Amino acid sequence: MKNILIRFHSFFVKLPIVWFVLINLVLYYIVRLIYYPLSGILHESYNCESLIFYSLPLWLQFVLFIPMAYILTIIHFWLIFKIFRHFKYFINKNFIIILVSSLLIGISHYGQLTGIIMFFLAGMLLGYSYIVAEEKKLSPVLIVTIILFLEMVIEYANDYIFY
């Protein structure tokens, strides 16, 4: 099992960044598809919390996604990785840092269990993207911000169309 994970990791590190971003978006969309059946099983309703945001013009919503994605990347990834890497124990324990970061993302975004699960899984993908961007010697903040921005566009475009 460990050999398979090492192969996947080396594949993602060698992959061109555009393809890595596209694969990450597809995986995010698969995680997003889990939300709807799971919310039906747990009898949780979809609540549109940002009605004021939806009342803004669509182009303005997309423009506002850029600083939102950047701030979320700084708070949930850059800051968490900086803090945890100051402790000797966590220097080579990226998986633990990704778990903590993902848990914080899940808890901070939704009060419902399905939202926590969905954003936890999405946080795992983004945390892994942060690690891969570091190994590719790219700016991890920029890469994760781009991925998060595109995820927000997909998520809110779907919500805007269907709700």
BALOBA-1460 file (C-alpha; in Angstrom, 3 decimals):
// residues 163
<rec num="1" residu="m" x="0.000" y="0.000" z="0.000"/>
<rec num="2" residu="k" x="2.814" y="2.393" z="0.865"/>
<rec num="3" residu="n" x="4.453" y="1.694" z="-2.504"/>
<rec num="4" residu="i" x="1.216" y="2.638" z="-4.316"/>
<rec num="5" residu="l" x="0.973" y="5.923" z="-2.400"/>
<rec num="6" residu="i" x="4.599" y="6.720" z="-3.218"/>
<rec num="7" residu="r" x="3.902" y="6.076" z="-6.912"/>
<rec num="8" residu="f" x="0.834" y="8.326" z="-6.857"/>
<rec num="9" residu="h" x="2.794" y="11.049" z="-5.120"/>
<rec num="10" residu="s" x="5.696" y="10.874" z="-7.564"/>
<rec num="11" residu="f" x="3.174" y="10.928" z="-10.431"/>
<rec num="12" residu="f" x="1.557" y="14.116" z="-9.085"/>
<rec num="13" residu="v" x="4.921" y="15.771" z="-8.456"/>
<rec num="14" residu="k" x="6.059" y="15.048" z="-12.035"/>
<rec num="15" residu="l" x="2.708" y="16.093" z="-13.539"/>
<rec num="16" residu="p" x="2.584" y="19.550" z="-15.177"/>
<rec num="17" residu="i" x="0.872" y="22.018" z="-12.874"/>
<rec num="18" residu="v" x="-2.031" y="22.672" z="-15.264"/>
<rec num="19" residu="w" x="-2.908" y="18.983" z="-15.285"/>
<rec num="20" residu="f" x="-2.471" y="18.793" z="-11.539"/>
<rec num="21" residu="v" x="-4.928" y="21.665" z="-11.075"/>
<rec num="22" residu="l" x="-7.434" y="20.071" z="-13.452"/>
<rec num="23" residu="i" x="-7.216" y="16.689" z="-11.713"/>
<rec num="24" residu="n" x="-7.647" y="18.445" z="-8.372"/>
<rec num="25" residu="l" x="-10.778" y="20.198" z="-9.654"/>
<rec num="26" residu="v" x="-12.249" y="16.897" z="-10.850"/>
<rec num="27" residu="l" x="-11.532" y="15.318" z="-7.460"/>
<rec num="28" residu="y" x="-13.134" y="18.314" z="-5.732"/>
<rec num="29" residu="y" x="-16.216" y="17.968" z="-7.878"/>
<rec num="30" residu="i" x="-16.425" y="14.261" z="-6.959"/>
<rec num="31" residu="v" x="-16.232" y="15.262" z="-3.276"/>
<rec num="32" residu="r" x="-18.933" y="17.863" z="-3.927"/>
<rec num="33" residu="l" x="-21.160" y="15.182" z="-5.463"/>
<rec num="34" residu="i" x="-20.927" y="13.234" z="-2.198"/>
<rec num="35" residu="y" x="-22.608" y="16.136" z="-0.396"/>
<rec num="36" residu="y" x="-26.053" y="15.822" z="-1.940"/>
<rec num="37" residu="p" x="-26.734" y="12.093" z="-1.342"/>
<rec num="38" residu="l" x="-25.156" y="12.294" z="2.116"/>
<rec num="39" residu="s" x="-27.321" y="15.280" z="3.087"/>
<rec num="40" residu="g" x="-30.379" y="13.311" z="1.954"/>
<rec num="41" residu="i" x="-29.392" y="10.322" z="4.087"/>
<rec num="42" residu="l" x="-28.789" y="12.506" z="7.142"/>
<rec num="43" residu="h" x="-31.929" y="14.593" z="6.421"/>
<rec num="44" residu="e" x="-30.025" y="17.845" z="6.330"/>
<rec num="45" residu="s" x="-31.407" y="20.555" z="4.120"/>
<rec num="46" residu="y" x="-29.385" y="22.780" z="1.869"/>
<rec num="47" residu="n" x="-29.421" y="26.275" z="3.236"/>
<rec num="48" residu="c" x="-28.326" y="29.198" z="1.183"/>
<rec num="49" residu="e" x="-26.555" y="31.272" z="3.828"/>
<rec num="50" residu="s" x="-25.215" y="33.988" z="1.576"/>
<rec num="51" residu="l" x="-28.355" y="35.454" z="0.027"/>
<rec num="52" residu="i" x="-26.767" y="38.920" z="0.121"/>
<rec num="53" residu="f" x="-23.817" y="37.546" z="-1.814"/>
<rec num="54" residu="y" x="-26.152" y="36.052" z="-4.425"/>
<rec num="55" residu="s" x="-27.877" y="39.412" z="-4.860"/>
<rec num="56" residu="l" x="-24.622" y="40.901" z="-6.169"/>
<rec num="57" residu="p" x="-23.990" y="40.828" z="-9.915"/>
<rec num="58" residu="l" x="-22.376" y="37.600" z="-11.071"/>
<rec num="59" residu="w" x="-19.202" y="39.297" z="-12.313"/>
<rec num="60" residu="l" x="-18.723" y="40.978" z="-8.928"/>
<rec num="61" residu="q" x="-19.140" y="37.653" z="-7.154"/>
<rec num="62" residu="f" x="-16.376" y="36.141" z="-9.293"/>
<rec num="63" residu="v" x="-14.105" y="39.133" z="-8.646"/>
<rec num="64" residu="l" x="-14.663" y="38.792" z="-4.889"/>
<rec num="65" residu="f" x="-13.639" y="35.132" z="-5.032"/>
<rec num="66" residu="i" x="-10.003" y="36.156" z="-5.615"/>
<rec num="67" residu="p" x="-9.411" y="37.847" z="-2.225"/>
<rec num="68" residu="m" x="-11.621" y="35.264" z="-0.516"/>
<rec num="69" residu="a" x="-9.510" y="32.408" z="-1.910"/>
<rec num="70" residu="y" x="-6.282" y="34.195" z="-0.991"/>
<rec num="71" residu="i" x="-7.383" y="34.901" z="2.584"/>
<rec num="72" residu="l" x="-8.580" y="31.309" z="3.075"/>
<rec num="73" residu="t" x="-5.275" y="29.991" z="1.722"/>
<rec num="74" residu="i" x="-3.257" y="32.210" z="4.038"/>
<rec num="75" residu="i" x="-5.327" y="31.379" z="7.133"/>
<rec num="76" residu="h" x="-5.952" y="27.666" z="6.620"/>
<rec num="77" residu="f" x="-2.753" y="26.550" z="4.918"/>
<rec num="78" residu="w" x="0.154" y="28.975" z="4.985"/>
<rec num="79" residu="l" x="-0.379" y="29.995" z="8.617"/>
<rec num="80" residu="i" x="-1.098" y="26.457" z="9.855"/>
<rec num="81" residu="f" x="1.960" y="25.052" z="8.036"/>
<rec num="82" residu="k" x="4.157" y="27.879" z="9.391"/>
<rec num="83" residu="i" x="2.977" y="27.366" z="12.963"/>
<rec num="84" residu="f" x="3.271" y="23.590" z="12.962"/>
<rec num="85" residu="r" x="6.652" y="23.525" z="11.239"/>
<rec num="86" residu="h" x="8.138" y="25.593" z="14.064"/>
<rec num="87" residu="f" x="7.800" y="22.534" z="16.276"/>
<rec num="88" residu="k" x="10.461" y="19.886" z="15.776"/>
<rec num="89" residu="y" x="7.981" y="17.023" z="15.935"/>
<rec num="90" residu="f" x="5.932" y="18.258" z="12.945"/>
<rec num="91" residu="i" x="8.775" y="19.137" z="10.545"/>
<rec num="92" residu="n" x="8.436" y="15.984" z="8.428"/>
<rec num="93" residu="k" x="4.867" y="15.136" z="9.424"/>
<rec num="94" residu="n" x="2.973" y="16.835" z="6.605"/>
<rec num="95" residu="f" x="0.061" y="14.414" z="6.848"/>
<rec num="96" residu="i" x="-0.711" y="15.492" z="10.422"/>
<rec num="97" residu="i" x="-0.549" y="19.158" z="9.429"/>
<rec num="98" residu="i" x="-2.907" y="18.499" z="6.502"/>
<rec num="99" residu="l" x="-5.332" y="16.685" z="8.831"/>
<rec num="100" residu="v" x="-5.377" y="19.579" z="11.318"/>
<rec num="101" residu="s" x="-5.773" y="22.138" z="8.552"/>
<rec num="102" residu="s" x="-8.581" y="20.146" z="6.922"/>
<rec num="103" residu="l" x="-10.377" y="19.732" z="10.205"/>
<rec num="104" residu="l" x="-10.227" y="23.484" z="10.800"/>
<rec num="105" residu="i" x="-11.593" y="24.125" z="7.303"/>
<rec num="106" residu="g" x="-14.449" y="21.687" z="7.857"/>
<rec num="107" residu="i" x="-15.408" y="23.102" z="11.228"/>
<rec num="108" residu="s" x="-15.167" y="26.726" z="10.139"/>
<rec num="109" residu="h" x="-17.324" y="26.423" z="7.021"/>
<rec num="110" residu="y" x="-20.452" y="24.580" z="8.010"/>
<rec num="111" residu="g" x="-22.471" y="23.635" z="11.041"/>
<rec num="112" residu="q" x="-23.999" y="20.563" z="9.441"/>
<rec num="113" residu="l" x="-22.238" y="17.211" z="9.470"/>
<rec num="114" residu="t" x="-22.319" y="16.776" z="5.687"/>
<rec num="115" residu="g" x="-20.731" y="20.185" z="5.157"/>
<rec num="116" residu="i" x="-18.014" y="19.397" z="7.669"/>
<rec num="117" residu="i" x="-17.273" y="16.105" z="5.885"/>
<rec num="118" residu="m" x="-17.281" y="17.716" z="2.441"/>
<rec num="119" residu="f" x="-15.011" y="20.601" z="3.412"/>
<rec num="120" residu="f" x="-12.733" y="18.280" z="5.380"/>
<rec num="121" residu="l" x="-12.211" y="16.172" z="2.239"/>
<rec num="122" residu="a" x="-11.770" y="19.295" z="0.108"/>
<rec num="123" residu="g" x="-9.237" y="20.561" z="2.655"/>
<rec num="124" residu="m" x="-7.319" y="17.293" z="2.325"/>
<rec num="125" residu="l" x="-7.079" y="17.867" z="-1.435"/>
<rec num="126" residu="l" x="-5.955" y="21.467" z="-0.966"/>
<rec num="127" residu="g" x="-3.442" y="20.528" z="1.726"/>
<rec num="128" residu="y" x="-1.964" y="17.893" z="-0.536"/>
<rec num="129" residu="s" x="-1.803" y="20.497" z="-3.315"/>
<rec num="130" residu="y" x="0.164" y="22.725" z="-0.954"/>
<rec num="131" residu="i" x="2.704" y="19.942" z="-0.365"/>
<rec num="132" residu="v" x="2.998" y="19.107" z="-4.078"/>
<rec num="133" residu="a" x="3.491" y="22.788" z="-4.962"/>
<rec num="134" residu="e" x="6.296" y="23.006" z="-2.384"/>
<rec num="135" residu="e" x="7.997" y="19.957" z="-3.866"/>
<rec num="136" residu="k" x="7.641" y="21.398" z="-7.372"/>
<rec num="137" residu="k" x="9.409" y="24.542" z="-6.097"/>
<rec num="138" residu="l" x="6.354" y="26.655" z="-6.941"/>
<rec num="139" residu="s" x="4.554" y="29.098" z="-4.704"/>
<rec num="140" residu="p" x="2.187" y="26.894" z="-2.698"/>
<rec num="141" residu="v" x="0.067" y="29.890" z="-1.711"/>
<rec num="142" residu="l" x="-0.435" y="30.847" z="-5.369"/>
<rec num="143" residu="i" x="-1.240" y="27.303" z="-6.499"/>
<rec num="144" residu="v" x="-3.693" y="26.639" z="-3.661"/>
<rec num="145" residu="t" x="-5.293" y="30.070" z="-4.185"/>
<rec num="146" residu="i" x="-5.821" y="29.307" z="-7.881"/>
<rec num="147" residu="i" x="-7.307" y="25.899" z="-7.103"/>
<rec num="148" residu="l" x="-9.511" y="27.330" z="-4.363"/>
<rec num="149" residu="f" x="-10.652" y="30.173" z="-6.638"/>
<rec num="150" residu="l" x="-11.633" y="27.721" z="-9.378"/>
<rec num="151" residu="e" x="-13.407" y="25.511" z="-6.835"/>
<rec num="152" residu="m" x="-15.366" y="28.531" z="-5.579"/>
<rec num="153" residu="v" x="-16.340" y="29.460" z="-9.126"/>
<rec num="154" residu="i" x="-17.594" y="25.917" z="-9.798"/>
<rec num="155" residu="e" x="-19.412" y="25.675" z="-6.466"/>
<rec num="156" residu="y" x="-21.144" y="29.036" z="-6.607"/>
<rec num="157" residu="a" x="-21.920" y="28.773" z="-10.308"/>
<rec num="158" residu="n" x="-23.740" y="25.524" z="-9.568"/>
<rec num="159" residu="d" x="-25.526" y="27.087" z="-6.609"/>
<rec num="160" residu="y" x="-26.369" y="30.211" z="-8.627"/>
<rec num="161" residu="i" x="-27.862" y="28.154" z="-11.444"/>
<rec num="162" residu="f" x="-29.715" y="25.545" z="-9.404"/>
<rec num="163" residu="y" x="-30.823" y="27.469" z="-6.299"/>
